[in-house]
Each structure stands twice: as structure tokens, then as C-alpha cells.
């Protein structure tokens, strides 16, 4: 992402795609100040406020003209993994996603500044998905290594993390949709 503010504005300040009242169902982050209780959406959470925090950290970088301001990852969950058909259970599923994403980020991207927004506002399907925005500079001024953002590597690390922690967080066994243990294979 070459414009972190534009992406944060898109995630937090724009209306839901499907016309629903809540675009962001849950938030999480590290090395950021979030309005309201952690993990719960705050209706007035500002993308601009978050972008200013990212900007302050980027100014600590040795290379202040760094073109890439952030990395954007989207983790999408199938209806089998996180069903949205029962609105009463969606809040629990949002907490579970926050816990999974927070654990994954702590393990794979320690000491980074990141924020996540859980949404289910797609035009079709309304699947739960989590946008994660990682600042390109760590709070200590060092740059986040770009080789950590290989799609294949991230998918592999995410699937391994879910294999280890999905059962303890959700109470269900994780089935890797890209692996040999996929149903029907």
C-alpha cells in the first residue's frame, strides 16, 4: 500500500457496501491506540486517527522516503468456518477471529504496528473477513522485511497457525481448504 491513510479511510470511515449500519464488526491491533474497548467496534473509530499513528512511526524510519507505507492482508472465512446465518453467534465468531488474528500476528509479525478490521459487508455472501494493515516500519524505526509478505508463505504460515490453534479458539477442528485433508480429496 502506498497510501495507508486511503486504505484506513476505506476500512473505517466509508459506509458498508451492503447498506448495513455497521461496517466494522470488530477491531484489533498492536502498537496502536484504539477508541473504545479492544476487540469491539467503536462507531466513531477514525481511519484518519489510525493513519496519523502509522505516520508517526514511519517518520522514525532511517529511509523516510520509503514508497510502501503498509501491507494489506485479507483473511476470509468460509460459511463452514465462521457461519453468519445466526446473528446471535456472529459476535462470538468476531471474538474468535480477533483472537486468531491477534495470535497469528504476535507469532509472525512481532513488534510491528498493525490494525485489523473484521467485516461481513460484501455485496454477496456476507462472509466474515478480516482486513489487516501492517505498517511498513516498526515502532523501533526498523523496516518490516518485505520477504515476509509472499502470498504462498503467508498462506502456509496462516494455515499452520490455524491447524495448531483453531480447535482451542473455536471448538472445531480446522480443515485446510488448500491441503490434502480437504474433504473430498
C-alpha positions as CSV (number, residue, x, y, z in Angstrom):
1,X,0.0,0.0,0.0
2,X,1.5,3.3,-1.0
3,X,-1.3,5.3,0.8
4,X,-2.0,3.9,4.3
5,X,-4.5,6.8,5.0
6,X,-6.5,5.9,1.9
7,X,-6.8,2.2,3.0
8,X,-7.6,3.0,6.6
9,X,-10.2,5.5,5.5
10,X,-11.7,2.8,3.2
11,X,-11.8,0.3,6.1
12,X,-13.1,2.5,8.9
13,X,-14.7,5.7,7.5
14,X,-16.7,4.5,4.5
15,X,-20.3,3.1,4.8
16,X,-20.9,-0.6,4.5
17,X,-21.1,-2.0,0.9
18,X,-24.4,-3.7,1.6
19,X,-26.1,-0.8,3.3
20,X,-26.0,-2.2,6.8
21,X,-25.4,0.1,9.7
22,X,-22.1,-1.5,10.8
23,X,-19.2,-1.9,8.5
24,X,-16.6,-2.9,11.1
25,X,-17.8,-5.7,13.5
26,X,-14.5,-6.0,15.4
27,X,-11.1,-4.3,15.7
28,X,-7.7,-5.4,17.0
29,X,-4.2,-4.1,16.8
30,X,-0.8,-3.8,18.2
31,X,1.1,-0.6,19.0
32,X,-1.9,1.5,18.1
33,X,-4.4,3.3,20.3
34,X,-8.0,2.2,19.5
35,X,-11.0,4.1,20.7
36,X,-13.4,2.0,22.9
37,X,-12.8,-1.5,24.3
38,X,-10.2,-3.6,22.4
39,X,-11.9,-6.0,20.1
40,X,-15.2,-4.2,20.0
41,X,-16.0,-1.7,17.2
42,X,-16.4,1.9,18.2
43,X,-18.8,3.6,15.8
44,X,-16.6,6.7,15.6
45,X,-13.2,4.9,15.1
46,X,-11.4,7.1,12.7
47,X,-9.2,5.9,9.8
48,X,-7.5,9.3,9.9
49,X,-6.7,8.9,13.6
50,X,-5.1,5.5,12.9
51,X,-3.2,6.8,9.9
52,X,-1.6,9.5,12.0
53,X,-0.3,6.9,14.4
54,X,1.1,4.9,11.4
55,X,2.7,8.1,10.0
56,X,4.4,9.0,13.3
57,X,6.0,5.5,13.4
58,X,7.1,5.8,9.7
59,X,8.8,9.1,10.5
60,X,11.2,7.1,12.7
61,X,12.5,5.2,9.8
62,X,16.0,5.7,8.5
63,X,14.6,5.9,5.0
64,X,11.7,8.4,5.3
65,X,11.0,8.4,1.5
66,X,10.0,4.7,1.7
67,X,7.4,4.2,-1.0
68,X,5.5,1.4,0.6
69,X,3.6,2.7,3.7
70,X,1.9,-0.6,4.7
71,X,1.0,-4.1,3.7
72,X,-2.6,-5.3,3.5
73,X,-3.7,-8.8,4.2
74,X,-7.2,-10.2,4.0
75,X,-8.2,-13.4,5.8
76,X,-11.6,-14.6,4.6
77,X,-13.6,-17.3,6.3
78,X,-16.0,-19.7,4.6
79,X,-19.5,-20.3,5.9
80,X,-18.3,-23.6,7.2
81,X,-15.6,-22.0,9.3
82,X,-17.5,-18.9,10.5
83,X,-21.2,-19.0,9.6
84,X,-23.1,-15.8,9.6
85,X,-26.6,-17.2,9.3
86,X,-27.3,-16.7,13.0
87,X,-26.7,-13.0,14.1
88,X,-26.6,-14.0,17.8
89,X,-23.4,-16.1,17.1
90,X,-21.6,-13.6,14.9
91,X,-20.4,-11.6,17.9
92,X,-18.7,-14.8,19.3
93,X,-17.2,-15.5,15.9
94,X,-15.8,-12.0,15.7
95,X,-14.1,-12.5,19.1
96,X,-12.7,-15.8,17.8
97,X,-11.4,-14.1,14.6
98,X,-9.8,-11.4,16.7
99,X,-8.1,-14.0,18.9
100,X,-6.8,-16.0,15.9
101,X,-5.6,-12.9,14.0
102,X,-4.0,-11.4,17.2
103,X,-2.2,-14.7,17.9
104,X,-1.0,-15.1,14.3
105,X,0.3,-11.5,14.2
106,X,2.1,-11.8,17.5
107,X,3.8,-15.0,16.3
108,X,4.6,-14.0,12.7
109,X,4.9,-10.2,12.9
110,X,6.1,-9.4,16.5
111,X,6.9,-5.9,17.4
112,X,5.1,-4.4,14.5
113,X,2.3,-1.8,14.3
114,X,-0.8,-3.2,12.8
115,X,-4.6,-2.8,12.9
116,X,-7.4,-5.2,11.8
117,X,-11.0,-4.7,10.9
118,X,-13.5,-7.6,10.8
119,X,-16.3,-7.1,8.3
120,X,-19.1,-9.0,6.7
121,X,-20.4,-6.3,4.3
122,X,-19.8,-7.9,1.0
123,X,-22.5,-7.4,-1.7
124,X,-22.9,-11.2,-1.9
125,X,-22.5,-13.9,0.7
126,X,-21.7,-11.6,3.7
127,X,-18.8,-13.8,4.7
128,X,-16.7,-12.8,7.7
129,X,-13.4,-11.5,6.6
130,X,-10.6,-9.6,8.4
131,X,-8.5,-6.8,6.8
132,X,-5.1,-6.5,8.4
133,X,-3.0,-3.4,7.7
134,X,0.7,-3.6,8.8
135,X,2.8,-0.5,8.9
136,X,6.0,-0.9,6.8
137,X,8.0,0.5,9.7
138,X,8.2,-1.0,13.2
139,X,7.9,1.3,16.3
140,X,11.7,0.9,16.8
141,X,12.3,2.5,13.3
142,X,13.4,-0.7,11.6
143,X,11.6,-1.7,8.4
144,X,9.3,-4.7,8.2
145,X,11.1,-7.2,5.9
146,X,9.2,-7.5,2.6
147,X,10.0,-11.1,2.1
148,X,7.5,-11.9,4.9
149,X,4.7,-10.9,2.5
150,X,5.0,-13.7,0.0
151,X,1.4,-14.9,-0.6
152,X,2.4,-18.6,-0.6
153,X,4.5,-18.2,2.6
154,X,1.7,-16.3,4.4
155,X,-0.9,-18.8,3.4
156,X,1.3,-21.6,4.6
157,X,2.0,-19.9,7.9
158,X,-1.7,-18.9,8.4
159,X,-2.8,-22.5,7.7
160,X,-0.2,-23.9,10.1
161,X,-1.3,-21.4,12.8
162,X,-4.9,-22.4,12.3
163,X,-4.0,-26.1,12.5
164,X,-2.4,-25.5,15.9
165,X,-4.9,-23.1,17.4
166,X,-8.3,-23.3,15.6
167,X,-9.6,-26.0,17.9
168,X,-8.7,-24.3,21.2
169,X,-10.3,-21.0,20.0
170,X,-13.4,-22.2,18.1
171,X,-14.0,-25.7,19.5
172,X,-13.9,-27.1,15.9
173,X,-11.3,-29.0,14.0
174,X,-9.6,-26.9,11.3
175,X,-9.7,-28.4,7.8
176,X,-7.2,-26.7,5.5
177,X,-9.1,-25.9,2.3
178,X,-5.9,-26.0,0.3
179,X,-4.4,-29.1,1.8
180,X,-4.6,-32.8,1.4
181,X,-7.0,-33.1,4.3
182,X,-9.6,-31.1,2.3
183,X,-13.0,-33.0,2.3
184,X,-13.4,-35.0,-1.0
185,X,-9.7,-35.5,-1.6
